[in-house]
Amino acid sequence: MAKSVYSKVDEYGFERSENFNYDVHDKFMSQYIRVLTRRSQRWNSIKGNIFSKPNVLKRFIRKGVPSDLRTSVWMRVSGGEEIRTNSSSTYNNLREKIDNQYIIDIIQIDLPRTFPENIFFSAHEYLPKMLFNVLATFAHQNKDVGYCQGLNYIAGLLLLATKDEEASFWLLKALVEKILPQYYIVTMTGLLIDLDVLDELVHKYEPVVHRHIQNVGMPWAMGTTKWFICLYSEVLPAETVFRIWDCLFNEGSKIIFRVAITLIRLHKDKILQTSELGELIGCFRDMRNHESVINCHQFMQEVFRLSGNLSNSTLSKLRAKYNQERTK
């Protein structure tokens, strides 16, 4: 596939960087188009209710949800559809209650900062307006969270994936209130506990890397907070993020850790080559350019090969352990 067929903007509206590797992208796309076609055929050939077959559903989702089915699948497996059904108010009714000027002002400040390199946010008026509606509606109905920086990136990418303002709201609600509890409250207790959990997991799976990071002196919060708080939305290529979210919505927050461990293992050699804090932070920042990360299909295979057998029950025990330590 010739380089000339590619514009400087990807299919989701993101401008490609000056050092964008077209050769790697050519190789990836020549394979991935066939993967997408095959997965679409497989999803369309499903007989019966796949949602009643959790093992089959997990296998299908791990191999990728077709873009035209993402909204309906995400709503179903995340609990977003159930939350909407059980809500005493419709999204439109909730949106009409936006009246807190403080919340309105801080969200409006963040709107221009949300994916400024994306033409759908910078060149169009309707998408920033939809983003404002989703964030402000959520902030007004969830008083414990309100508005937290990082939610704008998640909601923005939800809108790019679903092209549906209402679905994006319910999915954001499912993420913040069900899948990632206490990540976005003022104390960020859930996030801090999960950074402690990550520390233990890296120590378990990659003790040499763990020791090196400790010796260089990089706190996990400095290198990986965006991984957790933005769910990789400002960290990895959009298609890779959507493939991660396919699994996140279905399998829960353990997927965030499995991706983190995989990124660290794929970049082990580069991490160990660093000798000072700035170099190490730069290594974490540049992980989006790894060939395996660009090839999202291969990357997801690596996620389930390299990250061990991390279960939700194991994750719950680790969280309880570090929650108890923080309480003490």
URCOR-V736672 format. One record per pair of residues at least 12 apart in sequence whose ideal C-beta (glycine too) atoms are under 10 Angstrom apart, sorted by sequence separation. I is the first residue (numbers start at 0). J is the second residue. If there is no record, write none. Layout:
# URCOR-V736672
I_J + I_J
This chain:
# URCOR-V736672
7_19 + 60_72 + 64_76 + 114_126 + 134_146 + 138_150 + 155_167 + 157_169 + 158_170 + 181_193 + 201_213 + 231_243 + 232_244 + 243_255 + 246_258 + 269_281 + 270_282 + 59_72 + 60_73 + 113_126 + 114_127 + 134_147 + 137_150 + 154_167 + 157_170 + 158_171 + 230_243 + 231_244 + 269_282 + 270_283 + 5_19 + 45_59 + 113_127 + 153_167 + 154_168 + 157_171 + 179_193 + 198_212 + 230_244 + 243_257 + 269_283 + 9_24 + 198_213 + 243_258 + 5_21 + 56_72 + 60_76 + 110_126 + 111_127 + 114_130 + 134_150 + 154_170 + 231_247 + 242_258 + 266_282 + 269_285 + 270_286 + 4_21 + 42_59 + 110_127 + 113_130 + 133_150 + 134_151 + 137_154 + 153_170 + 154_171 + 157_174 + 230_247 + 266_283 + 269_286 + 3_21 + 41_59 + 42_60 + 110_128 + 113_131 + 133_151 + 153_171 + 201_219 + 240_258 + 2_21 + 5_24 + 56_75 + 57_76 + 134_153 + 239_258 + 266_285 + 1_21 + 2_22 + 5_25 + 42_62 + 56_76 + 107_127 + 110_130 + 131_151 + 133_153 + 134_154 + 154_174 + 198_218 + 263_283 + 266_286 + 269_289 + 0_21 + 4_25 + 38_59 + 41_62 + 42_63 + 109_130 + 110_131 + 113_134 + 130_151 + 133_154 + 134_155 + 150_171 + 153_174 + 198_219 + 262_283 + 265_286 + 2_24 + 41_63 + 42_64 + 43_65 + 50_72 + 109_131 + 132_154 + 133_155 + 153_175 + 197_219 + 201_223 + 230_252 + 2_25 + 5_28 + 42_65 + 49_72 + 53_76 + 131_154 + 196_219 + 197_220 + 231_254 + 235_258 + 263_286 + 266_289 + 0_24 + 1_25 + 4_28 + 38_62 + 39_63 + 41_65 + 43_67 + 106_130 + 107_131 + 110_134 + 130_154 + 133_157 + 150_174 + 194_218 + 195_219 + 230_254 + 231_255 + 234_258 + 262_286 + 265_289 + 0_25 + 37_62 + 38_63 + 39_64 + 40_65 + 42_67 + 43_68 + 50_75 + 106_131 + 109_134 + 129_154 + 130_155 + 133_158 + 150_175 + 194_219 + 197_222 + 198_223 + 227_252 + 230_255 + 262_287 + 265_290 + 266_291 + 0_26 + 37_63 + 38_64 + 39_65 + 42_68 + 49_75 + 50_76 + 106_132 + 129_155 + 132_158 + 153_179 + 193_219 + 194_220 + 197_223 + 265_291 + 266_292 + 0_27 + 38_65 + 39_66 + 106_133 + 107_134 + 130_157 + 231_258 + 235_262 + 262_289 + 265_292 + 0_28 + 34_62 + 35_63 + 39_67 + 103_131 + 106_134 + 107_135 + 127_155 + 130_158 + 136_164 + 140_168 + 144_172 + 147_175 + 191_219 + 194_222 + 227_255 + 230_258 + 231_259 + 234_262 + 0_29 + 34_63 + 36_65 + 39_68 + 105_134 + 106_135 + 126_155 + 129_158 + 136_165 + 191_220 + 194_223 + 197_226 + 226_255 + 227_256 + 262_291 + 35_65 + 38_68 + 42_72 + 105_135 + 137_167 + 141_171 + 153_183 + 190_220 + 193_223 + 194_224 + 197_227 + 226_256 + 261_291 + 262_292 + 35_66 + 103_134 + 106_137 + 127_158 + 133_164 + 137_168 + 141_172 + 144_175 + 231_262 + 261_292 + 0_32 + 31_63 + 102_134 + 103_135 + 106_138 + 126_158 + 132_164 + 133_165 + 136_168 + 137_169 + 140_172 + 143_175 + 144_176 + 150_182 + 194_226 + 223_255 + 226_258 + 227_259 + 102_135 + 105_138 + 125_158 + 126_159 + 129_162 + 132_165 + 133_166 + 134_167 + 143_176 + 149_182 + 150_183 + 187_220 + 191_224 + 193_226 + 194_227 + 226_259 + 265_298 + 97_131 + 129_163 + 130_164 + 133_167 + 134_168 + 137_171 + 141_175 + 149_183 + 190_224 + 193_227 + 258_292 + 97_132 + 102_137 + 103_138 + 120_155 + 129_164 + 132_167 + 133_168 + 136_171 + 137_172 + 141_176 + 147_182 + 148_183 + 99_135 + 102_138 + 103_139 + 112_148 + 119_155 + 126_162 + 128_164 + 129_165 + 132_168 + 133_169 + 136_172 + 147_183 + 191_227 + 223_259 + 226_262 + 262_298 + 265_301 + 97_134 + 98_135 + 101_138 + 102_139 + 109_146 + 113_150 + 114_151 + 130_167 + 133_170 + 134_171 + 144_181 + 146_183 + 147_184 + 187_224 + 190_227 + 222_259 + 261_298 + 264_301 + 265_302 + 94_132 + 97_135 + 113_151 + 114_152 + 117_155 + 120_158 + 126_164 + 129_167 + 133_171 + 137_175 + 143_181 + 144_182 + 145_183 + 147_185 + 149_187 + 189_227 + 190_228 + 261_299 + 93_132 + 94_133 + 96_135 + 97_136 + 99_138 + 106_145 + 109_148 + 112_151 + 113_152 + 117_156 + 119_158 + 120_159 + 125_164 + 129_168 + 133_172 + 137_176 + 144_183 + 145_184 + 223_262 + 261_300 + 262_301 + 96_136 + 99_139 + 105_145 + 106_146 + 108_148 + 109_149 + 112_152 + 119_159 + 143_183 + 144_184 + 145_185 + 147_187 + 187_227 + 219_259 + 223_263 + 258_298 + 261_301 + 262_302 + 264_304 + 265_305 + 91_132 + 94_135 + 95_136 + 97_138 + 98_139 + 105_146 + 109_150 + 110_151 + 113_154 + 114_155 + 143_184 + 144_185 + 149_190 + 187_228 + 222_263 + 258_299 + 261_302 + 264_305 + 90_132 + 93_135 + 94_136 + 97_139 + 105_147 + 109_151 + 113_155 + 114_156 + 117_159 + 141_183 + 143_185 + 257_299 + 260_302 + 261_303 + 263_305 + 264_306 + 90_133 + 93_136 + 94_137 + 96_139 + 97_140 + 102_145 + 103_146 + 105_148 + 109_152 + 113_156 + 119_162 + 141_184 + 258_301 + 259_302 + 261_304 + 262_305 + 263_306 + 264_307 + 92_136 + 93_137 + 95_139 + 96_140 + 101_145 + 102_146 + 106_150 + 257_301 + 258_302 + 261_305 + 262_306 + 91_136 + 94_139 + 101_146 + 106_151 + 110_155 + 114_159 + 182_227 + 183_228 + 254_299 + 257_302 + 260_305 + 261_306 + 90_136 + 93_139 + 94_140 + 99_145 + 137_183 + 182_228 + 257_303 + 260_306 + 261_307 + 93_140 + 99_146 + 259_306 + 260_307 + 179_227 + 182_230 + 222_270 + 239_287 + 254_302 + 257_305 + 258_306 + 179_228 + 234_283 + 254_303 + 257_306 + 260_309 + 90_140 + 234_284 + 256_306 + 257_307 + 179_230 + 212_263 + 235_286 + 236_287 + 256_307 + 257_308 + 88_140 + 178_230 + 234_286 + 235_287 + 236_288 + 239_291 + 243_295 + 254_306 + 257_309 + 217_270 + 234_287 + 239_292 + 242_295 + 246_299 + 253_306 + 256_309 + 86_140 + 209_263 + 222_276 + 233_287 + 235_289 + 239_293 + 241_295 + 242_296 + 245_299 + 201_256 + 205_260 + 208_263 + 215_270 + 221_276 + 238_293 + 239_294 + 240_295 + 243_298 + 254_309 + 10_66 + 174_230 + 196_252 + 200_256 + 204_260 + 208_264 + 211_267 + 217_273 + 231_287 + 236_292 + 238_294 + 239_295 + 242_298 + 243_299 + 246_302 + 253_309 + 200_257 + 203_260 + 204_261 + 222_279 + 226_283 + 235_292 + 236_293 + 238_295 + 239_296 + 242_299 + 246_303 + 253_310 + 256_313 + 197_255 + 201_259 + 205_263 + 208_266 + 212_270 + 215_273 + 217_275 + 218_276 + 221_279 + 222_280 + 225_283 + 234_292 + 235_293 + 236_294 + 237_295 + 238_296 + 253_311 + 256_314 + 193_252 + 197_256 + 200_259 + 201_260 + 204_263 + 205_264 + 208_267 + 211_270 + 212_271 + 215_274 + 216_275 + 217_276 + 221_280 + 225_284 + 236_295 + 239_298 + 243_302 + 252_311 + 253_312 + 255_314 + 196_256 + 200_260 + 204_264 + 207_267 + 208_268 + 211_271 + 214_274 + 215_275 + 216_276 + 217_277 + 222_282 + 223_283 + 226_286 + 235_295 + 238_298 + 239_299 + 242_302 + 250_310 + 251_311 + 253_313 + 210_271 + 211_272 + 212_273 + 215_276 + 217_278 + 222_283 + 231_292 + 250_311 + 253_314 + 256_317 + 193_255 + 197_259 + 201_263 + 205_267 + 208_270 + 211_273 + 215_277 + 217_279 + 221_283 + 222_284 + 236_298 + 252_314 + 253_315 + 189_252 + 193_256 + 196_259 + 197_260 + 200_263 + 201_264 + 207_270 + 208_271 + 211_274 + 215_278 + 216_279 + 217_280 + 235_298 + 251_314 + 207_271 + 215_279 + 222_286 + 205_270 + 215_280 + 217_282 + 193_259 + 197_263 + 205_271 + 217_283 + 252_318 + 212_279 + 179_247 + 211_279 + 178_247 + 94_164 + 174_244 + 178_248 + 182_252 + 94_165 + 212_283 + 93_165 + 178_250 + 179_251 + 180_252 + 91_164 + 152_225 + 156_229 + 159_232 + 174_247 + 178_251 + 179_252 + 90_164 + 91_165 + 94_168 + 156_230 + 170_244 + 174_248 + 177_251 + 178_252 + 90_165 + 93_168 + 149_224 + 153_228 + 156_231 + 157_232 + 173_248 + 177_252 + 89_165 + 90_166 + 149_225 + 152_228 + 153_229 + 156_232 + 178_254 + 179_255 + 90_167 + 152_229 + 153_230 + 155_232 + 156_233 + 160_237 + 178_255 + 90_168 + 149_227 + 150_228 + 151_229 + 152_230 + 153_231 + 154_232 + 155_233 + 159_237 + 170_248 + 174_252 + 90_169 + 93_172 + 149_228 + 150_229 + 152_231 + 153_232 + 148_228 + 149_229 + 152_232 + 153_233 + 160_240 + 147_228 + 148_229 + 149_230 + 151_232 + 152_233 + 156_237 + 159_240 + 160_241 + 83_165 + 90_172 + 151_233 + 152_234 + 159_241 + 83_166 + 86_169 + 149_232 + 73_157 + 149_233 + 156_240 + 157_241 + 160_244 + 83_168 + 84_169 + 156_241 + 160_245 + 80_166 + 82_168 + 83_169 + 86_172 + 70_157 + 73_160 + 74_161 + 79_166 + 82_169 + 83_170 + 153_240 + 157_244 + 69_157 + 73_161 + 79_167 + 81_169 + 82_170 + 152_240 + 156_244 + 74_163 + 79_168 + 80_169 + 83_172 + 70_160 + 71_161 + 79_169 + 80_170 + 82_172 + 83_173 + 69_160 + 70_161 + 74_165 + 78_169 + 79_170 + 82_173 + 153_244 + 69_161 + 70_162 + 74_166 + 77_169 + 78_170 + 79_171 + 81_173 + 69_162 + 70_163 + 73_166 + 77_170 + 79_172 + 80_173 + 66_160 + 73_167 + 78_172 + 79_173 + 82_176 + 66_161 + 71_166 + 74_169 + 77_172 + 78_173 + 79_174 + 82_177 + 64_160 + 66_162 + 70_166 + 73_169 + 74_170 + 77_173 + 78_174 + 81_177 + 69_166 + 70_167 + 73_170 + 76_173 + 77_174 + 78_176 + 79_177 + 74_173 + 78_177 + 14_114 + 16_116 + 70_170 + 73_173 + 77_177 + 78_178 + 205_305 + 13_114 + 14_115 + 15_116 + 73_174 + 77_178 + 204_305 + 12_114 + 14_116 + 204_306 + 11_114 + 13_116 + 14_117 + 204_307 + 12_116 + 13_117 + 14_118 + 203_307 + 12_117 + 13_118 + 204_309 + 11_117 + 12_118 + 13_119 + 200_306 + 203_309 + 11_118 + 12_119 + 13_120 + 14_121 + 200_307 + 8_116 + 9_117 + 11_119 + 12_120 + 8_117 + 9_118 + 12_121 + 200_309 + 8_118 + 12_122 + 7_118 + 8_119 + 12_123 + 196_309 + 200_313 + 12_126 + 200_314 + 196_313 + 200_317 + 114_232 + 196_314 + 199_317 + 114_233 + 113_233 + 117_237 + 196_316 + 197_317 + 193_314 + 196_317 + 199_320 + 195_317 + 196_318 + 199_321 + 114_237 + 195_318 + 198_321 + 193_317 + 196_320 + 192_317 + 193_318 + 195_320 + 196_321 + 192_318 + 195_321 + 192_319 + 194_321 + 195_322 + 192_320 + 193_321 + 189_318 + 192_321 + 195_324 + 191_321 + 192_322 + 195_325 + 191_322 + 192_323 + 192_324 + 189_322 + 192_325 + 188_322 + 191_325 + 181_318 + 188_325 + 188_326 + 186_325 + 181_322 + 11_156 + 13_159 + 12_159 + 11_159 + 10_159 + 11_160 + 77_244 + 73_241 + 76_245 + 79_248 + 76_246 + 77_247 + 78_248 + 73_244 + 76_247 + 77_248 + 66_238 + 69_241 + 73_245 + 76_248 + 77_249 + 72_245 + 75_248 + 76_249 + 73_247 + 74_248 + 75_249 + 76_250 + 77_251 + 63_238 + 66_241 + 69_244 + 73_248 + 69_245 + 72_248 + 73_249 + 64_241 + 72_249 + 63_241 + 64_242 + 63_242 + 69_248 + 62_242 + 64_244 + 61_242 + 64_245 + 60_242 + 63_245 + 64_246 + 62_245 + 63_246 + 61_245 + 64_248 + 60_245 + 61_246 + 64_249 + 59_245 + 60_246 + 60_247 + 60_248 + 61_249 + 57_246 + 60_249 + 61_250 + 59_249 + 60_250 + 57_249 + 56_249 + 57_250 + 61_254 + 53_249 + 35_238 + 31_238 + 27_238 + 24_236 + 15_236 + 13_236 + 13_237 + 11_236 + 12_237 + 11_237 + 9_236 + 10_237 + 11_238 + 9_237 + 10_238 + 9_238 + 11_240 + 11_241 + 63_295 + 63_296 + 62_296 + 63_299 + 62_299 + 61_299 + 62_300 + 61_300 + 61_302 + 61_303 + 38_296 + 34_294 + 34_295 + 35_296 + 31_293 + 34_296 + 27_290 + 31_294 + 34_297 + 26_290 + 27_291 + 30_294 + 31_295 + 23_288 + 28_293 + 31_296 + 23_289 + 24_290 + 27_293 + 28_294 + 30_296 + 31_297 + 18_285 + 23_290 + 26_293 + 27_294 + 30_297 + 20_288 + 22_290 + 23_291 + 26_294 + 27_295 + 19_288 + 24_293 + 27_296 + 18_288 + 20_290 + 23_293 + 24_294 + 27_297 + 16_287 + 23_294 + 16_288 + 20_293 + 19_293
